[in-house]
Each structure stands twice: as C-alpha cells, then as structure tokens.
Amino acid sequence: MKKLISVSAISAILLASSLNAFGLFDVDVNQQIKHNNELIKEYKEAISKLQKENKSIQDEIKKNPQLYVKKPLYEDLKDKYVYRIKLNGAKAQKLNFLIKDNIASVKMDMQHEEKSDNGYFYSSQYFSTSYSIPADVAQDKITHKVDGDYFVIEMPKKVKS
C-alpha cells in the first residue's frame, strides 16, 4: 500500500511539474489581457480592411452592373437552344464564329483593361470553344451577339409540321 501511495505521489509531482513547465499553473493575467488586446486590434484592422474591400466591390458593381448579372450558360427553351459564354469584362477584339460539320465554333482574342486607384491592369487572352449542333436545329437561322457581359449563341429549333 505504501508503494502505491508513493508511486501516486511521485506521479502527481511529475504531472504538476510538467504542467508547470507548459505554463498551465503559472498564468500571468496581465500578460493574457495584453495578448487579447493585441488580438482585438488585429481583428479590428482585418475587419476594416474587409469593409474597404466590400465597398470597392460594391462601387465596381455600380459602375458595371452588366458584368455581375448571372445568367445560365445553357438553356433548352421551347423554340431554341441558348449558349452563353461569360466574357468577364473582356472585349472581343477579334471574333471568329464558324459553323461547319454540325459544330458551332467560337474563337476570340479578348483584352481587358482596368484603371483604378490601385494601379493599371491589362490582360489579353485567347478563348476557343465548340458546341455540337443538335439535330433539331435550323442551322441557317443560328445567330450570335454580345449581350452585356455574355457572348450569346441562339440556335432556333426546326418548326415541327
């Protein structure tokens, strides 16, 4: 019984000394308060930065609302199929729309320029995609246009007689 008590006592002392080594018994309240206040300051700065970013985004939406209108990229309507390609503010400098072998192909050289208080941004991209033309489409009536921030392909369905 004495061995059990002495082993338990030794274990308790070792545990207490290891906890003390990790600072779990030696808490400096003033240091903890100082640390918490530093965290509060950091969070306030981060919140302020996020609020400025949100305002910037909202200002951009007000300047170019058509860039942020969400439309489905594909629709199967009663009288036509509609395919949309999101341009993300880019302007198609060179556009090539071709229908061949029941495939509608779109190739675009796109450029995007943006001037803001943060500087000047310019990008140039090449984009290419193809769509199979469904069998029930009147190929001679396929149209394409730019609508807001989308390149839209409309494929009218054949009139069923």
C-alpha positions as CSV (number, residue, x, y, z in Angstrom):
1,M,0.0,0.0,0.0
2,K,2.9,2.3,0.8
3,K,4.4,1.6,-2.6
4,L,1.1,2.6,-4.3
5,I,0.8,5.8,-2.3
6,S,4.5,6.7,-3.0
7,V,4.0,5.9,-6.8
8,S,0.9,8.0,-6.8
9,A,2.6,10.9,-5.0
10,I,5.6,10.7,-7.4
11,S,3.2,10.7,-10.4
12,A,1.3,13.7,-9.1
13,I,4.6,15.6,-8.5
14,L,5.8,14.8,-12.1
15,L,2.5,15.7,-13.6
16,A,2.4,19.0,-11.7
17,S,6.0,19.9,-12.7
18,S,5.3,19.1,-16.4
19,L,2.1,21.2,-16.3
20,N,4.0,24.0,-14.7
21,A,6.7,23.6,-17.4
22,F,3.9,24.2,-20.0
23,G,2.7,27.3,-18.1
24,L,-0.6,25.9,-17.1
25,F,-0.3,26.7,-13.5
26,D,1.8,29.9,-13.9
27,V,-0.7,32.2,-15.7
28,D,0.1,35.9,-15.8
29,V,-3.3,37.6,-16.1
30,N,-1.9,40.9,-17.2
31,Q,0.0,39.2,-20.0
32,Q,-3.1,37.4,-21.1
33,I,-5.1,40.6,-21.2
34,K,-2.3,42.3,-23.2
35,H,-2.3,39.4,-25.6
36,N,-6.1,39.5,-26.0
37,N,-6.0,43.3,-26.7
38,E,-3.4,42.7,-29.4
39,L,-5.7,40.2,-31.0
40,I,-8.6,42.6,-30.8
41,K,-6.5,45.3,-32.5
42,E,-5.5,42.8,-35.3
43,Y,-9.1,41.7,-35.8
44,K,-10.3,45.3,-36.0
45,E,-7.7,46.1,-38.7
46,A,-8.8,42.9,-40.6
47,I,-12.4,43.9,-40.3
48,S,-11.7,47.4,-41.5
49,K,-9.7,46.0,-44.5
50,L,-12.6,43.7,-45.4
51,Q,-15.1,46.5,-45.2
52,K,-13.0,48.6,-47.6
53,E,-12.8,45.6,-49.9
54,N,-16.6,45.2,-49.8
55,K,-17.1,48.9,-50.6
56,S,-14.7,48.6,-53.5
57,I,-16.6,45.6,-54.9
58,Q,-19.9,47.4,-54.4
59,D,-18.5,50.5,-56.3
60,E,-17.4,48.3,-59.1
61,I,-20.8,46.7,-59.4
62,K,-22.4,50.1,-59.5
63,K,-20.0,51.2,-62.4
64,N,-20.5,48.0,-64.4
65,P,-23.7,46.2,-63.3
66,Q,-23.9,44.2,-66.5
67,L,-20.7,42.3,-65.5
68,Y,-22.4,40.9,-62.5
69,V,-25.7,39.7,-63.9
70,K,-25.8,36.0,-63.6
71,K,-27.4,34.1,-66.5
72,P,-27.5,30.4,-67.2
73,L,-24.8,29.3,-69.6
74,Y,-27.1,26.9,-71.4
75,E,-30.9,26.9,-71.9
76,D,-33.1,24.5,-73.7
77,L,-36.2,26.6,-74.5
78,K,-39.3,25.5,-76.4
79,D,-38.2,27.2,-79.6
80,K,-34.4,27.4,-79.3
81,Y,-31.2,26.5,-77.6
82,V,-29.2,29.3,-76.0
83,Y,-25.5,29.0,-75.2
84,R,-23.7,31.8,-73.3
85,I,-20.0,32.5,-72.8
86,K,-19.2,34.8,-69.9
87,L,-16.7,37.4,-71.0
88,N,-15.8,38.7,-67.5
89,G,-15.4,42.3,-68.7
90,A,-13.2,41.4,-71.6
91,K,-13.8,42.9,-75.0
92,A,-13.6,40.6,-78.0
93,Q,-11.1,42.3,-80.3
94,K,-11.1,39.5,-82.9
95,L,-14.1,37.2,-83.0
96,N,-14.5,34.2,-85.3
97,F,-17.8,32.3,-85.3
98,L,-18.0,29.4,-87.6
99,I,-20.5,26.6,-88.3
100,K,-19.1,23.5,-90.0
101,D,-20.0,19.8,-89.9
102,N,-22.7,20.3,-87.3
103,I,-20.3,22.1,-84.9
104,A,-20.5,25.8,-83.9
105,S,-17.1,27.1,-83.1
106,V,-16.2,30.4,-81.3
107,K,-12.7,31.8,-81.2
108,M,-11.9,35.1,-79.5
109,D,-8.9,37.3,-78.8
110,M,-10.0,39.1,-75.7
111,Q,-8.5,42.1,-73.9
112,H,-9.3,43.6,-70.5
113,E,-8.1,46.9,-69.2
114,E,-8.8,48.3,-65.8
115,K,-7.6,51.5,-64.2
116,S,-8.1,52.1,-60.5
117,D,-6.6,53.8,-57.5
118,N,-4.5,50.7,-57.0
119,G,-2.9,50.9,-60.5
120,Y,-3.4,49.7,-64.0
121,F,-4.3,46.2,-65.0
122,Y,-4.2,44.8,-68.6
123,S,-4.7,41.2,-69.7
124,S,-5.0,39.5,-73.1
125,Q,-6.5,36.1,-73.5
126,Y,-7.3,33.7,-76.4
127,F,-10.5,31.7,-76.0
128,S,-11.9,28.9,-78.1
129,T,-14.9,26.6,-77.7
130,S,-17.1,24.4,-79.8
131,Y,-20.7,23.2,-79.4
132,S,-22.4,20.3,-81.2
133,I,-25.4,21.5,-83.0
134,P,-28.4,19.4,-82.1
135,A,-30.2,17.6,-84.9
136,D,-33.4,19.6,-84.4
137,V,-31.7,23.0,-85.1
138,A,-32.3,25.1,-88.2
139,Q,-28.6,25.7,-88.9
140,D,-29.3,28.6,-91.3
141,K,-31.0,30.6,-88.6
142,I,-28.3,30.4,-85.9
143,T,-27.4,33.8,-84.6
144,H,-24.8,35.2,-82.2
145,K,-24.4,38.5,-80.4
146,V,-22.8,40.2,-77.4
147,D,-25.4,40.8,-74.7
148,G,-24.0,42.7,-71.7
149,D,-21.1,40.6,-70.5
150,Y,-22.0,37.4,-72.4
151,F,-21.4,36.2,-75.9
152,V,-24.7,34.5,-76.8
153,I,-25.4,31.9,-79.5
154,E,-29.0,31.2,-80.3
155,M,-29.9,28.0,-82.2
156,P,-33.6,28.0,-83.2
157,K,-35.2,24.7,-83.3
158,K,-36.8,23.4,-86.6
159,V,-40.5,24.1,-86.8
160,K,-42.3,20.7,-86.5
161,S,-45.0,20.2,-89.1
